[in-house]
Amino acid sequence: MELENKIKDLVETIRPYLNMDGGDIEFVKFEKGYLYVKLTGNCMNCLGQDSTINESLLPMFQEEIPEIKGIINVPI
């Protein structure tokens, strides 16, 4: 539960940056090393969402929480 709370805190830290572009991120779950999130707002239909996840979000999360192997976007 402590690791999950750390992940949720990091999501809250990242959220304002996505909000500036009209997007958002929601924590869904952390399971077997994978972080499941839901990108919403402008991020939901953005063609660059895979790039955002793999090139921006994943390195930020892994820097703080090395146990994260990957991030999976759960479609709405």
C-alpha positions in Angstrom: 0.0 0.0 0.0 2.9 2.4 0.7 4.2 2.0 -2.9 0.7 2.6 -4.3 0.4 5.8 -2.2 3.8 7.0 -3.5 2.6 6.4 -7.1 -0.6 8.3 -6.4 1.4 11.2 -5.0 3.5 11.3 -8.1 0.4 11.2 -10.3 -0.8 14.3 -8.4 2.5 16.0 -9.0 2.4 15.3 -12.8 -1.3 16.2 -13.2 -0.9 20.0 -13.4 1.5 19.7 -16.3 -1.1 17.7 -18.3 -3.9 20.0 -17.2 -2.0 23.0 -18.8 -2.6 21.4 -22.2 -6.2 20.4 -21.4 -5.4 16.8 -20.5 -5.4 14.8 -17.3 -4.2 11.5 -15.8 -5.9 9.1 -13.4 -4.4 6.3 -11.4 -6.1 3.0 -12.1 -3.9 0.4 -10.4 -0.4 -0.9 -9.9 0.0 -4.6 -10.7 3.0 -6.9 -11.3 5.3 -3.9 -11.9 3.0 -2.1 -14.3 1.2 1.2 -13.7 -2.2 1.4 -15.2 -3.5 4.9 -15.9 -6.3 6.6 -17.7 -5.4 9.6 -19.9 -8.4 11.9 -20.2 -9.2 15.3 -21.6 -7.1 16.3 -24.6 -4.7 13.5 -23.8 -7.4 10.9 -24.5 -7.5 11.6 -28.3 -3.9 12.9 -28.7 -1.9 11.0 -31.3 1.2 11.6 -29.2 -0.1 9.8 -26.1 2.2 6.8 -26.6 5.1 9.2 -26.9 4.0 11.1 -23.8 3.7 7.8 -21.8 7.0 6.2 -22.9 9.2 9.2 -23.3 8.0 11.6 -20.6 5.9 9.9 -18.0 7.7 6.5 -17.7 11.2 8.0 -17.1 9.7 10.4 -14.5 8.0 7.6 -12.7 10.9 5.2 -12.9 13.3 7.8 -11.5 11.2 8.0 -8.3 9.9 4.4 -8.3 12.3 1.9 -10.1 9.8 -1.0 -9.5 7.7 0.4 -12.4 8.4 -1.7 -15.5 6.0 0.1 -17.7 2.9 2.3 -18.0 -0.3 1.0 -19.6 -3.0 3.5 -20.7 -6.5 2.0 -20.0 -8.9 3.4 -22.6 -12.2 4.9 -21.3 
